[in-house]
Amino acid sequence: MVRVLGRDEVRRLVSMADAIAAVRAALAAADRGGAVMPAPFGMRLPDAGGEVHVKGAYVLAGEHGAGRDVPLGDS
């Protein structure tokens, strides 16, 4: 089952400092060849006035990873 977290729940569970540290560690792992990274997926959503970009990676054992989402529209 997939659980979708809202913005407030994510902010309560993960501090900004921890999020920055996780992204930094994931980018460093990728730079060392410690991640498998497919090409980004992008899709325009004309009815919603925006687009979605999804970038994912599998960070190999012993490394740390992070994910990111991009809001739709002008917000």
Buried (B, 14 or more C-beta within 10 A) or exposed (E): EEEEEEEEEEEEEEEEEEBEEBBEBBBEBBEEEBBEEEEEEEEEEEEEEBEBEEBBBEBBEEBBBBEEEEEEEEE
